[in-house]
Amino acid sequence: MNGASREALAAARERLDALTDSTSVDAGSLADELASVTALLHREVGLRRVLTDPAQSGEAKAELVQRLLGAQVSGTTADLVSGLVRSRWSQSRDLVDALEELADTADLTAAEKNGTLDDVEDELFRFGRIVSSSTELRAALTDRKATVAAKGALLRSLLGGRAQPVTERLVTRLVTAARGRSLETGLESLSKLAAERRNRMVAVVTSAVPLSDPQKQRLGAALAKLYGRPMHLNLDVDPAVLGGIQVRVGDEVINGSIADRLEDAGRRLAG
C-alpha cells in the first residue's frame, strides 16, 4: 500500500489496538466478524467501489456500512468498518487487504492475551516448512477445484488438536480465502504480523544441526543488538549447510555457512 491507503491502514491499526486493549472486547469474535466483512467486500466489487469512492462523503459511506452490517455484526465491528470507509483509499482493493490484516491481527491479539502467541508463531513457521517440503500437500491446499469444505477438513486433520486454535483459524482462512496470494506469501505475512505484536522482527535461522538453548540465546541477543529490535528466531535444520548458520531477516541474508564460504572460495579461484 502507498499514499492514502497506508495512512488509512495505520489509523485503523491504532483503532483496533485501542479496541482490543479493552477487556470487554472478544478479539477472537472480532476477528471472525472482520473476516466475514473481508469476504463480503472481496465478493461484492460494486459495493467495495462505492465504499472507497472519493466522490462520496465519509459520513455517507459510514451510514451505508451501518445499514448493511448493523444487524449482522457487533457494534464494535460495524464501528471499526465505518471508520475504515471514512478514510481515503488509493485503490478499492486496499480496503479489503486492510480488513484482512485487521482480522488476522485481532486473532493474534487473542493469542497474545491468552499467552499462546509464541506457540502460534512457531506453529505458523513449522506449517510453512511442512508445506514447502510436500508438493502433494501444497497441491491439495491450493487446488482451485477443491471445495472450501474439503480444504477445511484436510486442515482439521492436520492441525486439529495439534496446534493452537488461533493457528488453525489463521491457516484455514488463508487456505480457503487466498484472494490471489500464494500460500507461502500468506504464511510469511502472518509470521511477520505475529512478530509485530511484540515489536519483534523475525529471523529465519538455518543450521546443519539443531542449536542448543545457549546458542539460541546468544544468537537472538546478537541479532537484537544488530537490528535494534527484539528478534524472534524461526529455526530450521538443513544438513546441506555443512556447518555454521545462515540467517535471513526480511530480504537480508547473513551467511555464515561453510558451504557458502567454500562456494565463494571456489568462485575466487575460478576467477
matplotlib code that plots the C-alpha trace (Angstrom):
import matplotlib.pyplot as plt

x = [0.0, 1.1, -0.1, -3.6, -4.1, -1.0, -2.2, -5.7, -4.3, -2.1, -5.1, -7.1, -4.4, -4.4, -8.2, -8.0, -5.3, -7.5, -10.5, -8.7, -7.0, -10.5, -11.3, -14.9, -13.9, -13.6, -10.7, -11.4, -15.0, -13.9, -11.5, -14.3, -16.6, -13.9, -13.0, -16.7, -16.7, -13.5, -15.2, -18.2, -16.3, -14.0, -17.1, -19.1, -16.9, -19.6, -20.1, -16.4, -16.1, -18.9, -17.3, -14.0, -15.4, -13.6, -16.6, -18.8, -18.6, -17.1, -20.3, -22.5, -20.3, -20.2, -24.1, -24.2, -22.0, -24.2, -27.3, -25.8, -23.8, -25.6, -27.8, -25.1, -22.1, -21.4, -21.5, -17.7, -17.1, -19.6, -17.9, -14.4, -15.5, -17.3, -14.0, -12.3, -14.7, -14.4, -10.8, -9.4, -8.0, -5.7, -7.3, -10.6, -8.8, -6.7, -9.7, -10.1, -6.4, -6.7, -9.7, -8.0, -4.9, -7.1, -8.9, -5.5, -4.2, -7.3, -6.8, -3.1, -4.1, -6.4, -3.4, -1.3, -3.9, -4.2, -0.4, -0.1, 1.4, 4.8, 3.3, 1.3, 4.4, 6.3, 3.4, 3.0, 6.6, 6.6, 3.5, 5.1, 8.1, 5.8, 4.0, 7.3, 8.6, 5.5, 4.4, 1.4, 0.1, 0.7, -1.2, -4.1, -4.3, -4.0, -6.2, -8.8, -11.2, -11.3, -14.2, -13.8, -15.2, -12.7, -9.7, -11.1, -11.5, -7.9, -6.6, -8.6, -6.9, -3.5, -3.9, -6.9, -5.7, -2.1, -1.9, -3.4, -6.9, -5.7, -3.1, -5.8, -8.2, -5.4, -4.3, -7.8, -8.7, -5.5, -6.1, -9.9, -9.8, -6.4, -7.5, -4.7, -1.9, 0.5, 0.3, 4.0, 3.5, 0.4, 2.2, 5.2, 2.9, 1.2, 4.5, 5.5, 2.2, 2.7, 6.2, 4.9, 2.6, 5.7, 7.5, 9.9, 11.5, 11.6, 14.9, 14.8, 17.9, 19.1, 21.8, 23.3, 22.3, 19.8, 21.1, 21.4, 19.4, 22.5, 23.3, 19.8, 20.0, 23.4, 22.2, 19.0, 20.8, 23.4, 20.7, 18.6, 21.7, 22.4, 18.9, 17.9, 14.8, 13.8, 14.2, 12.1, 14.0, 12.4, 14.7, 15.3, 17.7, 19.4, 22.4, 23.4, 24.6, 27.5, 28.4, 27.8, 24.5, 22.5, 20.2, 17.5, 15.9, 13.4, 15.2, 18.6, 20.7, 23.6, 25.7, 28.0, 27.8, 30.8, 29.0, 28.7, 32.3, 33.5, 31.4, 32.7, 36.3, 35.7, 34.4, 37.5, 39.8, 38.0, 38.2]
y = [0.0, 3.6, 7.1, 7.5, 3.8, 3.5, 6.3, 4.8, 1.4, 3.0, 4.8, 1.6, -0.4, 2.2, 2.0, -1.8, -1.7, 0.6, -1.6, -4.9, -3.3, -3.3, -6.4, -6.2, -6.9, -10.5, -10.3, -13.7, -12.9, -9.5, -11.4, -13.7, -10.8, -8.8, -11.9, -12.1, -8.5, -9.1, -11.9, -9.8, -6.9, -9.2, -10.8, -7.6, -5.5, -2.8, -2.3, -2.1, 0.6, 2.6, 2.4, 3.7, 6.3, 9.6, 11.5, 10.2, 11.8, 9.7, 10.0, 8.8, 5.7, 5.1, 5.3, 2.7, 0.4, 0.7, 0.0, -3.1, -4.5, -3.2, -6.2, -8.7, -8.0, -6.5, -2.7, -2.8, -4.4, -2.1, 1.0, -0.2, -0.8, 2.6, 4.2, 2.5, 3.7, 7.3, 7.2, 7.7, 4.7, 4.7, 1.6, -0.1, -3.4, -1.8, -1.6, -5.4, -6.0, -3.8, -5.6, -8.9, -7.7, -6.4, -9.7, -11.6, -9.1, -9.4, -13.2, -12.8, -10.3, -13.0, -15.4, -12.7, -12.2, -15.9, -16.4, -18.6, -16.1, -17.7, -21.1, -19.6, -18.0, -21.3, -23.3, -21.0, -21.4, -25.2, -25.5, -23.4, -25.8, -28.8, -27.3, -26.4, -30.0, -31.7, -30.9, -33.2, -31.3, -28.0, -29.1, -30.2, -27.0, -24.8, -26.8, -24.4, -27.2, -28.4, -27.1, -25.0, -27.8, -30.3, -28.0, -27.2, -30.9, -31.5, -28.8, -30.1, -33.5, -31.8, -29.2, -30.1, -30.9, -30.5, -26.7, -23.7, -22.8, -19.4, -21.1, -23.3, -20.3, -18.2, -21.0, -22.1, -18.5, -18.2, -21.5, -21.2, -17.4, -16.9, -13.9, -14.4, -14.8, -17.7, -20.0, -19.2, -15.5, -15.6, -17.7, -15.3, -12.3, -14.0, -14.7, -11.0, -9.9, -12.2, -10.8, -7.3, -8.0, -7.9, -5.3, -8.1, -8.9, -12.5, -14.2, -17.5, -19.4, -22.5, -24.7, -28.1, -29.4, -28.1, -25.2, -25.5, -23.2, -21.1, -20.8, -19.6, -17.0, -15.7, -15.5, -13.8, -11.2, -10.6, -10.1, -7.8, -5.7, -5.6, -4.6, -2.6, -4.6, -7.9, -10.8, -14.0, -16.9, -19.4, -22.4, -24.8, -27.7, -28.4, -30.8, -29.2, -26.1, -28.3, -26.1, -22.6, -20.9, -19.0, -16.2, -14.4, -11.2, -10.0, -9.7, -9.6, -12.8, -13.2, -16.1, -17.9, -21.4, -23.5, -24.4, -20.8, -20.0, -22.9, -21.7, -18.2, -19.5, -21.6, -18.6, -16.6, -19.4, -19.8, -16.0]
z = [0.0, -0.5, -0.1, 1.4, 1.9, 4.0, 6.2, 6.5, 7.5, 10.1, 11.6, 11.5, 13.3, 16.1, 16.5, 16.6, 19.3, 21.3, 21.0, 21.8, 24.8, 26.4, 28.4, 27.2, 23.6, 22.5, 20.0, 18.6, 17.8, 16.3, 14.1, 12.8, 12.0, 10.3, 8.2, 7.2, 6.1, 4.2, 2.3, 1.5, 0.1, -1.9, -3.4, -4.0, -6.2, -6.7, -3.0, -2.4, -5.1, -3.5, -0.1, -1.4, -3.8, -3.0, -4.5, -1.7, 1.8, 4.6, 6.6, 3.8, 3.4, 7.1, 7.2, 4.4, 6.4, 9.5, 7.4, 5.7, 8.7, 11.8, 12.2, 11.0, 13.2, 16.6, 17.1, 17.7, 14.2, 12.5, 14.1, 13.1, 9.5, 9.5, 10.5, 7.6, 4.9, 6.2, 5.3, 1.7, -0.1, -3.1, -4.6, -3.7, -3.1, -0.4, 1.8, 1.6, 2.2, 5.3, 6.6, 6.2, 8.1, 10.9, 11.2, 11.4, 13.9, 16.1, 16.2, 17.1, 19.8, 21.2, 21.3, 23.0, 25.6, 26.4, 26.4, 23.3, 20.8, 20.9, 20.1, 17.2, 15.7, 15.9, 14.5, 11.5, 10.7, 11.1, 9.0, 6.3, 6.3, 6.1, 3.1, 1.3, 1.7, 0.4, -3.1, -2.7, 0.4, -1.3, -4.4, -2.2, -0.3, -3.4, -5.7, -7.2, -7.9, -4.3, -2.2, 0.9, 2.9, 1.6, 2.3, 5.8, 6.5, 5.4, 7.7, 10.6, 10.1, 10.1, 12.8, 14.9, 18.4, 17.3, 17.0, 18.9, 17.8, 16.6, 14.3, 12.9, 12.3, 10.6, 8.3, 7.4, 6.4, 4.4, 2.5, 1.9, 1.0, -0.5, -2.7, -5.2, -2.7, -2.7, 0.3, 1.1, 0.9, 3.2, 5.8, 5.8, 6.2, 9.2, 10.8, 10.4, 11.9, 14.9, 15.5, 15.3, 18.2, 20.4, 18.3, 17.2, 13.9, 12.5, 11.7, 9.8, 11.0, 9.1, 10.7, 9.9, 13.4, 16.0, 18.0, 21.8, 24.1, 24.9, 21.2, 20.5, 23.3, 22.1, 18.5, 19.5, 21.6, 18.8, 16.2, 18.5, 19.1, 15.3, 14.3, 17.4, 18.0, 19.8, 17.4, 17.1, 15.8, 13.4, 13.4, 10.6, 10.1, 6.8, 6.6, 3.3, 5.3, 6.4, 9.4, 10.8, 10.2, 7.7, 8.9, 6.9, 8.2, 5.7, 2.4, 4.0, 4.3, 6.7, 5.5, 7.9, 6.5, 5.4, 2.2, 1.2, 2.2, 0.1, -2.9, -2.5, -2.3, -5.5, -7.3, -6.4, -7.5, -10.8, -11.4]

ax = plt.figure().add_subplot(projection="3d")
ax.plot(x, y, z, "-o")
ax.set_aspect("equal")
plt.show()
